[in-house]
């Protein structure tokens, strides 16, 4: 005789989804307050970006400013910003990944839950 499938407990599933949504909201709020920093050119250019991917600060050492070669300064700024963005995205993945409890959300992304 084939084994009968059990119906999932909808109340329990909804409670888990609500907890996960709350945890993700808390993680997103924490990300807004976290800052990652990256530099380029041996520290000549330093940038700070929030976990919400907002550029917060750009510092340029005056020695990096060469009016005859502005392109190298632009390259250093670009490199520092891209590295800071990469770090901020890694931070977000760690924080938000923990909020889902390792669940494979699959098609839940269309439910309008924050961060999905």
C-alpha positions in Angstrom: 0.0 0.0 0.0 1.5 3.4 -1.0 2.4 5.8 1.8 -0.1 8.6 2.1 1.4 12.1 1.9 0.8 14.4 4.8 -0.5 17.8 4.2 1.8 20.5 5.6 0.6 22.4 8.7 -0.3 25.7 7.1 -0.4 27.6 10.5 3.1 26.4 11.2 4.3 27.3 7.7 2.8 30.8 8.0 4.4 31.3 11.4 7.8 30.3 10.0 7.4 32.7 7.0 6.4 35.5 9.4 9.4 34.8 11.6 11.7 34.7 8.5 10.2 38.0 7.2 10.8 39.6 10.6 14.4 38.3 10.8 15.1 39.6 7.3 13.7 43.0 8.2 16.0 43.1 11.2 19.0 42.0 9.1 18.3 44.7 6.5 18.1 47.4 9.2 21.4 46.2 10.7 22.9 46.3 7.2 21.9 50.0 6.8 24.1 50.7 9.9 27.1 48.6 9.0 30.0 50.1 7.0 32.6 48.4 4.9 35.8 50.1 3.8 38.2 49.5 0.9 41.2 51.3 -0.5 43.2 51.4 -3.7 46.6 52.8 -4.7 48.2 51.7 -1.5 45.7 53.6 0.6 45.8 56.7 -1.6 42.0 56.4 -2.1 39.7 55.0 0.6 35.9 54.6 0.4 33.3 53.6 2.9 30.0 52.0 1.8 27.0 50.9 3.9 25.7 47.4 3.9 22.7 48.9 2.1 25.1 49.8 -0.7 25.2 53.6 -0.1 28.5 55.3 -0.7 29.2 57.1 2.6 32.7 58.5 2.3 35.5 59.0 -0.2 38.9 60.0 1.0 41.7 61.0 -1.5 45.2 61.5 -0.3 46.4 64.9 -1.8 49.5 63.2 -3.1 47.2 61.2 -5.4 46.0 64.3 -7.2 48.2 64.9 -10.3 46.6 67.4 -12.6 48.5 65.8 -15.5 47.2 62.3 -14.8 43.6 62.5 -13.5 42.9 59.1 -15.2 45.0 57.2 -12.6 43.1 58.9 -9.8 39.8 57.9 -11.4 41.0 54.3 -11.8 41.9 54.2 -8.1 38.5 55.6 -7.1 36.8 53.1 -9.3 38.8 50.2 -7.9 38.2 51.2 -4.3 34.4 51.6 -4.9 34.1 48.3 -6.6 36.0 46.5 -3.9 33.8 48.1 -1.2 30.7 47.1 -3.1 31.9 43.6 -3.3 32.5 43.5 0.5 29.1 45.1 1.2 27.4 42.5 -1.0 29.2 39.7 0.9 28.1 41.2 4.2 24.5 41.3 3.0 24.6 37.7 1.8 25.9 36.6 5.2 23.3 38.6 7.1 20.3 37.9 4.9 21.3 34.3 4.3 21.2 33.7 8.0 17.7 35.3 8.3 16.3 32.6 5.9 17.7 29.8 8.1 19.2 28.2 5.0 15.8 27.6 3.5 15.6 27.2 -0.3 13.0 29.9 -1.0 12.7 28.9 -4.6 9.5 30.5 -6.0 8.8 32.6 -2.8 10.8 35.4 -4.3 7.6 36.7 -5.9 5.7 37.1 -2.6 7.0 40.6 -1.9 9.1 39.6 1.1 11.9 42.1 1.7 15.3 41.0 0.4 13.9 38.3 -1.9 
